[in-house]
Amino acid sequence: MNGLNINYEQTILLGKEIMFKAEEFDDVIKKIEEVLENLKLVWQGNDATKFIEELTNDTMDMKSYYNVINDIGILLQSTAQMYQNVSNNNMF
């Protein structure tokens, strides 16, 4: 059995790229929230309330997705670093 083979640099880079995409996604969420706040100022009534509540709930879900995406990036980076440390410490 050869053990686990991993390209540490590529895995760390992939983690960083995923975290960057998560930040881009978070920026979109913030823009949506800003639009919703502006919309509240100009649109009143039952339809407006329902629409804004639905999108507000959706943005809360999106924040959860952002957290998961970001956590995946962090996990990839930390896992690659841990395996690299173990590999370096086991070299003869």
N, C-alpha and C positions, 0 to 999 in steps of 0.2 A: 504494500500500500504506500503510495507516494505522499499522502498527507494533503493538506490544503494548499493550493497555489492561488495567490492573489496578487494582482498588480496594485501595490499600495498607492502609488502616485495617481494612477487613473481612478481608483476608487475614491481617494480623497478629493480629486478634482471633480468627479461626478457629484459628490456630496456638496461641494461648493456651488456647482452649477444648479443643483436642485434648490439649494437655499436661496440663490439669486432669483430663480423663477418664483419661489415662494414670496420673496419681497416684492417682485413685480405684481404678483397676484394681490398682495396686501395693498399695494398702491391703487389698484383698480377698486378694491373694496372701499378704500377711503374716498375715492372719487364718487362712487355710488352713494355713500353716506352723505357726502357734501351736496350732491344733487337732491337727495331726499330732503335734506334740511332746507334747501332753497325752495323746493317744491311745496313744502308745508306753508311757506310764506305767501304763496300765490294761488294755491288751490285749496279750496275749502269744501266741506260737505261730506256726505256718507261715502260716496265713491272714492273721494280723495283719501279719507281715513282708512278705508279697506285696502286700497292700493298701497299706501305708505306702510301700513302695518304688515302686509304680505312681504313687501320688499325689505322691510326692516328685519323680519324673521329670516328671510333668505340671506341677508348679509351676515346674520349671526351664524348661520350654517356655513357660509363661505369662510368666516373667521376660523371655524373648526377645521375646515379643509386646509386652510393656510397653516394652521398649527401642525396638522398631520404631515403635510408636505415638508415643512421646515424640519420637523422631527426626523423624517426619513433622511434628509441631508445630513443632519447632525449625527445620526446613527451610522451612516456610511463612513463619515469622516472618523468618528471615534473608534469604530470597529477596525477600520484599516490601520489606524495608528496603534491600536492595541496589538493586532496581529504582527505588525511590523516590529514593535518593541519586543514581543515574545520571540519572533524569528531572530532578531539581532542578538538577543540574550542567549539563544540556543546555538549560536554559531560556535564552532570549535576553533 
